[in-house]
């Protein structure tokens, strides 16, 4: 069944401006309290007719894209096809600009984009609520990538509430070619904590107020990530990068998600560009770029 021609969906990266991690549960998961903000670094996912399901990658990070069933885009296509009662006979092309295994939810972004693209490709019969249910089955970050903007996430990060924001926040992302594994970083966090640790995470009201007021300076003072210490333990250069960025005038900085990307909040666009130049000349990072947020989540690109 083909209702549309090829469909392309644009989807942003994210940064966790706050990430509190609870104790490890018997299930092996951790309860989270996090605030997501979507950023203007985008992947584009195109779905078109094919004889069988396949994935191809283009763009800067194309060689890092898994092209088999481990890719969330593959799983997303199969789930949407199952909901339609058809075979997932599509070719998925991922134009990859979001760094891979970087704490920016690039894989989750591609999963969300594929949900939207396949649904549009096959007729758009699934509601947004139905897509959200499928997104939660794919992974904890995927529901937010459908929404974009700014949101509070609890449970696994998949139970979302919108967060009021004002204005635009300018970020600088310091990137690395070699990723970090999320399970490894969570494991290191558990090892670093006391065995009796039982504190439930909670987002501070000061951070939410800073977002609502559009106060970048106040937000920079309150950004936080429980996974930052284990990420630095796994890759000590991240600590050096944080020190460098703050010395260069960033309002705040933190490791994004499970890393290794380090995200800095800048006072303005010009300050962000200056920091990008400084980081690129520091010899500490493989790349640096300016992005702003919040932006929309996964959206179909008009033909």
N, C-alpha and C positions, 0 to 999 in steps of 0.2 A: 504494500500500500504506500503510494507516494502522493501526497497532497500538494506539497510545495517543491519548488526548485531548491537548490542548495541554500542552506541557512547558515549564517555566520552570527555568532554571539560573542560579544566583548565582555570580559570579566576582569575585575581588578584584583590586586593583591590586598593583603591586610597587615596591620600591625596590631599587636595587643598592647594598648597603652597601659593596661594593668592586667596582670595575670597572677592570681593567688591560687595555690595548689594545696588541696587538703591531703590528709593521710591516705596511704594506699589502702584500698578496700579489698575485701576477700575476693572480689571479682577480678582484681588486678588493676582496676581503673582508679583514678583519683577524681574526687569532686573538685570542680573549678568555680572560681568567681572571676570573670574576665570582662574587660571592655575592649571590644573590637572597633577599629576604625579602618575603613577601606581607603586604599591609596591609588593614585593615578599611575600605576604601573600595570599594564594590561596584557593578558593573553587573549587571542582570538581563536575560537573553535568553530570550524566549518564542518557541517554534516551534509553529505550528498549520497545519492543512490549508488549502490555497489552490489556485487554478487554475494558478498559475505562481509562480516564485520572485520574492519581493520583500522589501524591507527598509524598515522604518519606525522612526523614532526618537521617543522621548519622554524627558522629564527635562531637567535643567538644561543639558546639553550637546547636546541633540537636534539643534540646527541645524547642528552641526559634523559630523554623521555622514554619510559617503558612503552613498548608497543604490543603488549600482551594483556592478559586478563588481570594483571596486578595494577594496571592503570585505572584510576577511579572513573575516567571517561568511558572506558570499556564497560565497567560495571554499570555505569549510569545508562548507557545505551541499552544494555540488556534489560534493565529494570523497566525502562520506559516501554520498550518493545513488549515485554511481558504484560504490562498494563493494557496495551493495545491488542494483545493477542496475536502478535505477528512475530516474524523473525527479524532480528536486528541487522538487516542487510544494508549497512551504511559504511561509508569511508569517513573516518574522523581525522581531520587535519588540524593539528594544534600548532598555531604560530606562537612560539614560546618566548616571551620577554620577561616573565616572572622567574627569577632564579629558582632552581630546583633544590629541594631539601634544605631550605634556607630559613625556615620559620616564618614564611610569608604566605603560607597556605596555597602555593601554586597548584599542587595536585588537587586540592579541594576545589579551587577555583575552576579547574578544567572539568571536574565532575559536575559542578553546578552549571557551567556553561553547556555541557553536553545534555543535561536534563532539559534545559530551556530549548536548545537547538533541536533535539529529537522531537520534543513535544510539538514545536512549531512545524517541523518537517512533516510530521505525520498527522497534522490537522488541528493541533491546539486543543484537544478535547480534555486534557488534564488541567484542573484548576490549580491556582497557585498553592492552595492548601494541600492538594494531593502531591504536588511536586515537593513541598516541604517535608511531607512524611517520607517520601523516597530519599530526599537529601539526608535526613537524619539517619536512615539506614546505611547510607554510604560512609558517613564519618561525621565527627563532632563539629568540624569547621564548615562543612558543606552548606548547612542551612543559612549561615550568615552570608556566604558568598552569593546566595540568591538575592538577599536583601541589600547588602552594602550599607552605606551610611555609617552610623555609629550605633552600637547596641551592647547591652549588658547580657552576658551569657552565663548561665549557671548549669548545675548538674554536670554534664560533660562539656559544657560550653554550647550545647545545642538547643537549650531552652532560652529563647531570646526575648528581650524587652527593648524597645527603642530608647535611645539616650538622646536627650535634647542637646543640640550643639549650635553654636553661633559662629559664623564666619568660616575662614579657611585656616587650616594649620599646615605649616610648611615643614616637611621632613627631609632628612638626608639619610639614605640607606647605604651603609658600608657593607659590601658584599664580598663573598669568597667563592672560589670555584669548587672547593671541596665542601660538601654538606656535612651535617651532623645528624645522627639517627635519633629520632624522638624517643624510642624506648630506652636507648642508652642514657639520655639526659634525665629522664624520669627515674631510672634506676640509680643514677648517681645522686639524685636528690634524696631518695629514700635512704641511701647509705650515709648521707651527710646529716640526716636528722636523727634525733633521739628515738629510740624504739617506742617510746610512750607518746610520741607526738600525736595529738588528736585535735588540733586547732582547725576549725572550719574557716575557710577563706571568706573575706568580705571586702567589697570595694569601698574605699573611703569616700565619705561624702565630699571631702575637699576636691577630689579628682572630678567627681560628677559636676560639682559647682564650677570648676574651671572650664569644663567643656561647655556647660550651659552659658557661661559668660563670654566664651570665646577668648579666654585669657591664656595665651600661650605660655607666659612666664609662670603662672600658677600651675598649669598642667605639667610643665617641665620639671617642677619641683616635686610632683607627686607620682610620676610614672614609676612603675615597679614591676618586677618579674621574679617570681620564686625560682624559675629555672635558670636565672642568670648565673648564679654561683656555680651550679654544676656544669653549665656550658663553658664558663671560664676555666673551671678545673680541667675540662676535657680539651680545651684549646686556649691556653693562657694569653695568646696574642689578643683575644677579645678584650681582656682587661686593659691592655695597652691602648687599644683603639678607643675604648670608652674614655680613658684619661686624655688622650689626644683631642678628641672631639670637644670635651668639656673645656679644656684649656684654650681651644680655638673659639670659644664663645657660645657653644650650643647651650640652649636653655635647660636641656635635660637629655639623657640618653639611657638606653637600655637594650639588652639583647631581645630580639623579637621572637616570641614563642620559644621553641627549643633551639633556636640559633641555626647557623652562626651569624646571620645578618645582625648588625648593630644599627639601631634606628636612633637618630638624633632629631630633636625638635629645635627648629631654628626660629629666630625672631621675625624673619621676613624672607621673601624670595631671594633678595640679593645676599642676605646672610647665608642662606642655604647654598647658593651657588659658590660663595667664597669657601664654605666648608667642604664642598665637593672637590674644589681645586686643591685645598689643603690636604685632604685625605688621599687624593690620587698622587700627590707628591710625597706622601709620608713613607711609602714603602711598606706599610702595614696591611694594606687591603689589596684585593684583586680588582675591585671596582667600587664606584660610588656614584650615586645619582640622586637628583632632587625629585621629590614627589609631593603632592598635596592631597589633603583629605578633609572631610569625607567626600566620597563620590558614590554614584549609583552602583548597585550590584550588577549581576549578569543581565544583559539586555541584548535583544536582537539588533543587529546592524542593518539599517534600511538598505534594500537592494539598490 
